Amino acid sequence: MTLNDISTLESIDDLTAQQLQQILVHNYGSIAGCVEKSELISKVKLLYHDEKQKKESNAK
């Protein structure tokens, strides 16, 4: 599972903790400090938002 597999911001809430961890490890290399699933979700949502903004700015 990678960040590119996520179609919408809302779909992140439906991912398993393992999928969230895979995305974070793939993009950050570490999930240190993440204990609760809600923390994983928050970090993946932030990453998703940042990546979406980056793609939009590159498209201009």
DOVO-335165 format. One record per atom (N, C-alpha, C, O): y, z, x; atom name; residue in one letter; residue number from 1; chain. Coordinates in steps of 0.2 Angstrom, whole numbers, plus 2048, in hexadecimal, padded with zeros to 3 digits. Atoms other than C-alpha are relative to their C-alpha. Last residue first. Layout:
N
<site Y="Y" Z="Z" X="X" at="CA" aa="A" i="NUM" ch="A"/>
...
REM end
This chain:
60
<site Y="7F9" Z="802" X="800" at="N" aa="K" i="60" ch="A"/>
<site Y="87B" Z="7BF" X="804" at="CA" aa="K" i="60" ch="A"/>
<site Y="803" Z="7FB" X="805" at="C" aa="K" i="60" ch="A"/>
<site Y="808" Z="7F9" X="805" at="O" aa="K" i="60" ch="A"/>
<site Y="800" Z="806" X="804" at="N" aa="A" i="59" ch="A"/>
<site Y="868" Z="7C0" X="804" at="CA" aa="A" i="59" ch="A"/>
<site Y="807" Z="7FD" X="7FF" at="C" aa="A" i="59" ch="A"/>
<site Y="808" Z="7F7" X="7FD" at="O" aa="A" i="59" ch="A"/>
<site Y="802" Z="806" X="7FC" at="N" aa="N" i="58" ch="A"/>
<site Y="869" Z="7CC" X="812" at="CA" aa="N" i="58" ch="A"/>
<site Y="800" Z="7FA" X="7FC" at="C" aa="N" i="58" ch="A"/>
<site Y="800" Z="7F4" X="7FF" at="O" aa="N" i="58" ch="A"/>
<site Y="7FB" Z="802" X="7FC" at="N" aa="S" i="57" ch="A"/>
<site Y="873" Z="7D8" X="808" at="CA" aa="S" i="57" ch="A"/>
<site Y="7FE" Z="7FB" X="805" at="C" aa="S" i="57" ch="A"/>
<site Y="803" Z="7F7" X="807" at="O" aa="S" i="57" ch="A"/>
<site Y="7FA" Z="803" X="804" at="N" aa="E" i="56" ch="A"/>
<site Y="867" Z="7D8" X="7FA" at="CA" aa="E" i="56" ch="A"/>
<site Y="806" Z="7FE" X="805" at="C" aa="E" i="56" ch="A"/>
<site Y="809" Z="7F9" X="804" at="O" aa="E" i="56" ch="A"/>
<site Y="802" Z="806" X="802" at="N" aa="K" i="55" ch="A"/>
<site Y="858" Z="7DB" X="805" at="CA" aa="K" i="55" ch="A"/>
<site Y="806" Z="7FC" X="7FD" at="C" aa="K" i="55" ch="A"/>
<site Y="807" Z="7F6" X="7FE" at="O" aa="K" i="55" ch="A"/>
<site Y="801" Z="804" X="7FA" at="N" aa="K" i="54" ch="A"/>
<site Y="860" Z="7EA" X="80E" at="CA" aa="K" i="54" ch="A"/>
<site Y="7FF" Z="7F8" X="7FE" at="C" aa="K" i="54" ch="A"/>
<site Y="802" Z="7F4" X="801" at="O" aa="K" i="54" ch="A"/>
<site Y="7F9" Z="801" X="7FE" at="N" aa="Q" i="53" ch="A"/>
<site Y="865" Z="7F1" X="7FD" at="CA" aa="Q" i="53" ch="A"/>
<site Y="800" Z="7FB" X="806" at="C" aa="Q" i="53" ch="A"/>
<site Y="804" Z="7F7" X="806" at="O" aa="Q" i="53" ch="A"/>
<site Y="7FD" Z="805" X="805" at="N" aa="K" i="52" ch="A"/>
<site Y="853" Z="7EF" X="7F7" at="CA" aa="K" i="52" ch="A"/>
<site Y="807" Z="7FF" X="802" at="C" aa="K" i="52" ch="A"/>
<site Y="809" Z="7F9" X="801" at="O" aa="K" i="52" ch="A"/>
<site Y="803" Z="806" X="7FF" at="N" aa="E" i="51" ch="A"/>
<site Y="84D" Z="7F8" X="807" at="CA" aa="E" i="51" ch="A"/>
<site Y="802" Z="7FA" X="7FB" at="C" aa="E" i="51" ch="A"/>
<site Y="804" Z="7F5" X="7FD" at="O" aa="E" i="51" ch="A"/>
<site Y="7FE" Z="803" X="7FA" at="N" aa="D" i="50" ch="A"/>
<site Y="858" Z="806" X="805" at="CA" aa="D" i="50" ch="A"/>
<site Y="7FE" Z="7F9" X="802" at="C" aa="D" i="50" ch="A"/>
<site Y="802" Z="7F5" X="804" at="O" aa="D" i="50" ch="A"/>
<site Y="7F9" Z="801" X="801" at="N" aa="H" i="49" ch="A"/>
<site Y="853" Z="809" X="7F3" at="CA" aa="H" i="49" ch="A"/>
<site Y="804" Z="7FD" X="806" at="C" aa="H" i="49" ch="A"/>
<site Y="807" Z="7F8" X="806" at="O" aa="H" i="49" ch="A"/>
<site Y="800" Z="806" X="804" at="N" aa="Y" i="48" ch="A"/>
<site Y="841" Z="808" X="7F7" at="CA" aa="Y" i="48" ch="A"/>
<site Y="807" Z="7FE" X="7FF" at="C" aa="Y" i="48" ch="A"/>
<site Y="809" Z="7F8" X="7FF" at="O" aa="Y" i="48" ch="A"/>
<site Y="802" Z="806" X="7FC" at="N" aa="L" i="47" ch="A"/>
<site Y="843" Z="814" X="805" at="CA" aa="L" i="47" ch="A"/>
<site Y="800" Z="7FA" X="7FC" at="C" aa="L" i="47" ch="A"/>
<site Y="803" Z="7F5" X="7FF" at="O" aa="L" i="47" ch="A"/>
<site Y="7FB" Z="801" X="7FC" at="N" aa="L" i="46" ch="A"/>
<site Y="84C" Z="820" X="7FA" at="CA" aa="L" i="46" ch="A"/>
<site Y="7FF" Z="7FA" X="805" at="C" aa="L" i="46" ch="A"/>
<site Y="803" Z="7F6" X="806" at="O" aa="L" i="46" ch="A"/>
<site Y="7FA" Z="803" X="804" at="N" aa="K" i="45" ch="A"/>
<site Y="83F" Z="81E" X="7ED" at="CA" aa="K" i="45" ch="A"/>
<site Y="806" Z="7FF" X="804" at="C" aa="K" i="45" ch="A"/>
<site Y="809" Z="7FA" X="803" at="O" aa="K" i="45" ch="A"/>
<site Y="802" Z="807" X="801" at="N" aa="V" i="44" ch="A"/>
<site Y="831" Z="821" X="7FA" at="CA" aa="V" i="44" ch="A"/>
<site Y="806" Z="7FD" X="7FC" at="C" aa="V" i="44" ch="A"/>
<site Y="807" Z="7F7" X="7FD" at="O" aa="V" i="44" ch="A"/>
<site Y="7FF" Z="804" X="7FA" at="N" aa="K" i="43" ch="A"/>
<site Y="83A" Z="831" X="800" at="CA" aa="K" i="43" ch="A"/>
<site Y="7FE" Z="7F9" X="7FF" at="C" aa="K" i="43" ch="A"/>
<site Y="802" Z="7F4" X="802" at="O" aa="K" i="43" ch="A"/>
<site Y="7F9" Z="800" X="7FE" at="N" aa="S" i="42" ch="A"/>
<site Y="83C" Z="838" X="7EF" at="CA" aa="S" i="42" ch="A"/>
<site Y="801" Z="7FC" X="806" at="C" aa="S" i="42" ch="A"/>
<site Y="806" Z="7F8" X="806" at="O" aa="S" i="42" ch="A"/>
<site Y="7FD" Z="805" X="804" at="N" aa="I" i="41" ch="A"/>
<site Y="82A" Z="834" X="7EA" at="CA" aa="I" i="41" ch="A"/>
<site Y="807" Z="7FF" X="802" at="C" aa="I" i="41" ch="A"/>
<site Y="80A" Z="7F9" X="802" at="O" aa="I" i="41" ch="A"/>
<site Y="803" Z="806" X="7FF" at="N" aa="L" i="40" ch="A"/>
<site Y="823" Z="83D" X="7F9" at="CA" aa="L" i="40" ch="A"/>
<site Y="804" Z="7FA" X="7FC" at="C" aa="L" i="40" ch="A"/>
<site Y="806" Z="7F5" X="7FE" at="O" aa="L" i="40" ch="A"/>
<site Y="7FC" Z="802" X="7F9" at="N" aa="E" i="39" ch="A"/>
<site Y="82E" Z="84C" X="7F6" at="CA" aa="E" i="39" ch="A"/>
<site Y="7FE" Z="7F9" X="802" at="C" aa="E" i="39" ch="A"/>
<site Y="802" Z="7F5" X="804" at="O" aa="E" i="39" ch="A"/>
<site Y="7F9" Z="802" X="802" at="N" aa="S" i="38" ch="A"/>
<site Y="827" Z="84C" X="7E4" at="CA" aa="S" i="38" ch="A"/>
<site Y="805" Z="7FE" X="806" at="C" aa="S" i="38" ch="A"/>
<site Y="809" Z="7FA" X="805" at="O" aa="S" i="38" ch="A"/>
<site Y="800" Z="807" X="802" at="N" aa="K" i="37" ch="A"/>
<site Y="815" Z="84B" X="7EA" at="CA" aa="K" i="37" ch="A"/>
<site Y="808" Z="7FE" X="7FE" at="C" aa="K" i="37" ch="A"/>
<site Y="80A" Z="7F8" X="800" at="O" aa="K" i="37" ch="A"/>
<site Y="802" Z="801" X="807" at="N" aa="E" i="36" ch="A"/>
<site Y="818" Z="85C" X="7F3" at="CA" aa="E" i="36" ch="A"/>
<site Y="801" Z="7F8" X="7FF" at="C" aa="E" i="36" ch="A"/>
<site Y="804" Z="7F5" X="802" at="O" aa="E" i="36" ch="A"/>
<site Y="806" Z="7FB" X="803" at="N" aa="V" i="35" ch="A"/>
<site Y="816" Z="860" X="805" at="CA" aa="V" i="35" ch="A"/>
<site Y="7FF" Z="7FE" X="7F9" at="C" aa="V" i="35" ch="A"/>
<site Y="7F9" Z="7FD" X="7F8" at="O" aa="V" i="35" ch="A"/>
<site Y="802" Z="801" X="807" at="N" aa="C" i="34" ch="A"/>
<site Y="821" Z="853" X="80E" at="CA" aa="C" i="34" ch="A"/>
<site Y="7FA" Z="804" X="7FE" at="C" aa="C" i="34" ch="A"/>
<site Y="7F5" Z="803" X="801" at="O" aa="C" i="34" ch="A"/>
<site Y="7FC" Z="7FD" X="805" at="N" aa="G" i="33" ch="A"/>
<site Y="828" Z="85A" X="81E" at="CA" aa="G" i="33" ch="A"/>
<site Y="7FF" Z="7FF" X="7F9" at="C" aa="G" i="33" ch="A"/>
<site Y="802" Z="802" X="7F5" at="O" aa="G" i="33" ch="A"/>
<site Y="7FE" Z="7F9" X="7FE" at="N" aa="A" i="32" ch="A"/>
<site Y="820" Z="84E" X="82A" at="CA" aa="A" i="32" ch="A"/>
<site Y="805" Z="803" X="7FB" at="C" aa="A" i="32" ch="A"/>
<site Y="80A" Z="800" X="7FA" at="O" aa="A" i="32" ch="A"/>
<site Y="7FF" Z="7FD" X="807" at="N" aa="I" i="31" ch="A"/>
<site Y="81B" Z="83E" X="821" at="CA" aa="I" i="31" ch="A"/>
<site Y="801" Z="807" X="801" at="C" aa="I" i="31" ch="A"/>
<site Y="801" Z="80B" X="7FC" at="O" aa="I" i="31" ch="A"/>
<site Y="801" Z="7F9" X="801" at="N" aa="S" i="30" ch="A"/>
<site Y="81C" Z="834" X="831" at="CA" aa="S" i="30" ch="A"/>
<site Y="801" Z="802" X="7F9" at="C" aa="S" i="30" ch="A"/>
<site Y="806" Z="7FF" X="7F6" at="O" aa="S" i="30" ch="A"/>
<site Y="805" Z="7FE" X="7FB" at="N" aa="G" i="29" ch="A"/>
<site Y="81C" Z="822" X="837" at="CA" aa="G" i="29" ch="A"/>
<site Y="7FE" Z="807" X="7FF" at="C" aa="G" i="29" ch="A"/>
<site Y="7FA" Z="809" X="803" at="O" aa="G" i="29" ch="A"/>
<site Y="7FD" Z="7FB" X="7FC" at="N" aa="Y" i="28" ch="A"/>
<site Y="82B" Z="81E" X="82D" at="CA" aa="Y" i="28" ch="A"/>
<site Y="7FC" Z="802" X="806" at="C" aa="Y" i="28" ch="A"/>
<site Y="7FF" Z="804" X="80B" at="O" aa="Y" i="28" ch="A"/>
<site Y="7F9" Z="802" X="7FF" at="N" aa="N" i="27" ch="A"/>
<site Y="827" Z="80D" X="824" at="CA" aa="N" i="27" ch="A"/>
<site Y="803" Z="805" X="805" at="C" aa="N" i="27" ch="A"/>
<site Y="808" Z="804" X="808" at="O" aa="N" i="27" ch="A"/>
<site Y="7FF" Z="807" X="7FE" at="N" aa="H" i="26" ch="A"/>
<site Y="814" Z="80D" X="825" at="CA" aa="H" i="26" ch="A"/>
<site Y="807" Z="7FF" X="802" at="C" aa="H" i="26" ch="A"/>
<site Y="809" Z="7FB" X="806" at="O" aa="H" i="26" ch="A"/>
<site Y="802" Z="801" X="7FA" at="N" aa="V" i="25" ch="A"/>
<site Y="813" Z="820" X="824" at="CA" aa="V" i="25" ch="A"/>
<site Y="801" Z="7F9" X="803" at="C" aa="V" i="25" ch="A"/>
<site Y="803" Z="7F8" X="809" at="O" aa="V" i="25" ch="A"/>
<site Y="7FC" Z="7FC" X="7FC" at="N" aa="L" i="24" ch="A"/>
<site Y="81E" Z="821" X="815" at="CA" aa="L" i="24" ch="A"/>
<site Y="7FE" Z="7FF" X="807" at="C" aa="L" i="24" ch="A"/>
<site Y="802" Z="7FE" X="80C" at="O" aa="L" i="24" ch="A"/>
<site Y="7F9" Z="804" X="7FF" at="N" aa="I" i="23" ch="A"/>
<site Y="815" Z="813" X="80C" at="CA" aa="I" i="23" ch="A"/>
<site Y="804" Z="804" X="805" at="C" aa="I" i="23" ch="A"/>
<site Y="807" Z="800" X="809" at="O" aa="I" i="23" ch="A"/>
<site Y="801" Z="806" X="7FC" at="N" aa="Q" i="22" ch="A"/>
<site Y="804" Z="81B" X="810" at="CA" aa="Q" i="22" ch="A"/>
<site Y="806" Z="7FC" X="801" at="C" aa="Q" i="22" ch="A"/>
<site Y="808" Z="7F9" X="806" at="O" aa="Q" i="22" ch="A"/>
<site Y="800" Z="7FF" X="7F9" at="N" aa="Q" i="21" ch="A"/>
<site Y="80A" Z="82C" X="80A" at="CA" aa="Q" i="21" ch="A"/>
<site Y="7FF" Z="7FA" X="805" at="C" aa="Q" i="21" ch="A"/>
<site Y="802" Z="7F9" X="80A" at="O" aa="Q" i="21" ch="A"/>
<site Y="7F9" Z="7FF" X="7FD" at="N" aa="L" i="20" ch="A"/>
<site Y="810" Z="825" X="7FA" at="CA" aa="L" i="20" ch="A"/>
<site Y="800" Z="802" X="807" at="C" aa="L" i="20" ch="A"/>
<site Y="804" Z="800" X="80B" at="O" aa="L" i="20" ch="A"/>
<site Y="7FC" Z="806" X="800" at="N" aa="Q" i="19" ch="A"/>
<site Y="7FF" Z="81D" X="7F7" at="CA" aa="Q" i="19" ch="A"/>
<site Y="807" Z="801" X="803" at="C" aa="Q" i="19" ch="A"/>
<site Y="809" Z="7FD" X="807" at="O" aa="Q" i="19" ch="A"/>
<site Y="802" Z="804" X="7FB" at="N" aa="Q" i="18" ch="A"/>
<site Y="7F6" Z="82D" X="7FB" at="CA" aa="Q" i="18" ch="A"/>
<site Y="803" Z="7FA" X="801" at="C" aa="Q" i="18" ch="A"/>
<site Y="805" Z="7F8" X="807" at="O" aa="Q" i="18" ch="A"/>
<site Y="7FD" Z="7FD" X="7FA" at="N" aa="A" i="17" ch="A"/>
<site Y="801" Z="837" X="7EF" at="CA" aa="A" i="17" ch="A"/>
<site Y="7FD" Z="7FC" X="807" at="C" aa="A" i="17" ch="A"/>
<site Y="801" Z="7FC" X="80B" at="O" aa="A" i="17" ch="A"/>
<site Y="804" Z="7FA" X="7FE" at="N" aa="T" i="16" ch="A"/>
<site Y="7FC" Z="82B" X="7E2" at="CA" aa="T" i="16" ch="A"/>
<site Y="803" Z="803" X="806" at="C" aa="T" i="16" ch="A"/>
<site Y="807" Z="7FF" X="809" at="O" aa="T" i="16" ch="A"/>
<site Y="804" Z="800" X="7FA" at="N" aa="L" i="15" ch="A"/>
<site Y="809" Z="81F" X="7DB" at="CA" aa="L" i="15" ch="A"/>
<site Y="7FC" Z="806" X="801" at="C" aa="L" i="15" ch="A"/>
<site Y="7FF" Z="80C" X="800" at="O" aa="L" i="15" ch="A"/>
<site Y="807" Z="801" X="802" at="N" aa="D" i="14" ch="A"/>
<site Y="80F" Z="820" X="7C9" at="CA" aa="D" i="14" ch="A"/>
<site Y="7FB" Z="7FF" X="806" at="C" aa="D" i="14" ch="A"/>
<site Y="7F5" Z="7FF" X="805" at="O" aa="D" i="14" ch="A"/>
<site Y="803" Z="7FA" X="803" at="N" aa="D" i="13" ch="A"/>
<site Y="820" Z="827" X="7CD" at="CA" aa="D" i="13" ch="A"/>
<site Y="7F9" Z="800" X="7FF" at="C" aa="D" i="13" ch="A"/>
<site Y="7F5" Z="805" X="7FE" at="O" aa="D" i="13" ch="A"/>
<site Y="802" Z="7FB" X="7FA" at="N" aa="I" i="12" ch="A"/>
<site Y="823" Z="818" X="7D9" at="CA" aa="I" i="12" ch="A"/>
<site Y="7FD" Z="807" X="7FD" at="C" aa="I" i="12" ch="A"/>
<site Y="7F9" Z="80A" X="800" at="O" aa="I" i="12" ch="A"/>
<site Y="807" Z="800" X="7FF" at="N" aa="S" i="11" ch="A"/>
<site Y="822" Z="80C" X="7CA" at="CA" aa="S" i="11" ch="A"/>
<site Y="7FE" Z="805" X="806" at="C" aa="S" i="11" ch="A"/>
<site Y="7F8" Z="807" X="806" at="O" aa="S" i="11" ch="A"/>
<site Y="804" Z="7FB" X="805" at="N" aa="E" i="10" ch="A"/>
<site Y="833" Z="812" X="7C4" at="CA" aa="E" i="10" ch="A"/>
<site Y="7F9" Z="800" X="802" at="C" aa="E" i="10" ch="A"/>
<site Y="7F5" Z="805" X="801" at="O" aa="E" i="10" ch="A"/>
<site Y="7FF" Z="7F9" X="7FE" at="N" aa="L" i="9" ch="A"/>
<site Y="83B" Z="80A" X="7D4" at="CA" aa="L" i="9" ch="A"/>
<site Y="7FC" Z="805" X="7FB" at="C" aa="L" i="9" ch="A"/>
<site Y="7FA" Z="80A" X="7FE" at="O" aa="L" i="9" ch="A"/>
<site Y="7FA" Z="7FD" X="803" at="N" aa="T" i="8" ch="A"/>
<site Y="834" Z="7F9" X="7CF" at="CA" aa="T" i="8" ch="A"/>
<site Y="800" Z="807" X="803" at="C" aa="T" i="8" ch="A"/>
<site Y="7FB" Z="80A" X="805" at="O" aa="T" i="8" ch="A"/>
<site Y="7FC" Z="805" X="804" at="N" aa="S" i="7" ch="A"/>
<site Y="828" Z="7ED" X="7D7" at="CA" aa="S" i="7" ch="A"/>
<site Y="806" Z="803" X="7FD" at="C" aa="S" i="7" ch="A"/>
<site Y="80B" Z="7FF" X="7FD" at="O" aa="S" i="7" ch="A"/>
<site Y="7FD" Z="7FD" X="805" at="N" aa="I" i="6" ch="A"/>
<site Y="820" Z="7F7" X="7E5" at="CA" aa="I" i="6" ch="A"/>
<site Y="805" Z="7FB" X="7FC" at="C" aa="I" i="6" ch="A"/>
<site Y="809" Z="7F8" X="800" at="O" aa="I" i="6" ch="A"/>
<site Y="804" Z="800" X="805" at="N" aa="D" i="5" ch="A"/>
<site Y="814" Z="7ED" X="7F0" at="CA" aa="D" i="5" ch="A"/>
<site Y="803" Z="803" X="7F9" at="C" aa="D" i="5" ch="A"/>
<site Y="800" Z="803" X="7F4" at="O" aa="D" i="5" ch="A"/>
<site Y="800" Z="806" X="803" at="N" aa="N" i="4" ch="A"/>
<site Y="821" Z="7E9" X="7FC" at="CA" aa="N" i="4" ch="A"/>
<site Y="7FC" Z="800" X="7FA" at="C" aa="N" i="4" ch="A"/>
<site Y="7FD" Z="7FB" X="7F6" at="O" aa="N" i="4" ch="A"/>
<site Y="7FA" Z="800" X="804" at="N" aa="L" i="3" ch="A"/>
<site Y="823" Z="7FB" X="801" at="CA" aa="L" i="3" ch="A"/>
<site Y="800" Z="7FA" X="7FC" at="C" aa="L" i="3" ch="A"/>
<site Y="803" Z="7FA" X="7F6" at="O" aa="L" i="3" ch="A"/>
<site Y="7FA" Z="800" X="7FC" at="N" aa="T" i="2" ch="A"/>
<site Y="811" Z="7FB" X="807" at="CA" aa="T" i="2" ch="A"/>
<site Y="806" Z="800" X="7FB" at="C" aa="T" i="2" ch="A"/>
<site Y="805" Z="800" X="7F5" at="O" aa="T" i="2" ch="A"/>
<site Y="7FA" Z="800" X="804" at="N" aa="M" i="1" ch="A"/>
<site Y="800" Z="800" X="800" at="CA" aa="M" i="1" ch="A"/>
<site Y="806" Z="800" X="804" at="C" aa="M" i="1" ch="A"/>
<site Y="807" Z="804" X="809" at="O" aa="M" i="1" ch="A"/>
REM end
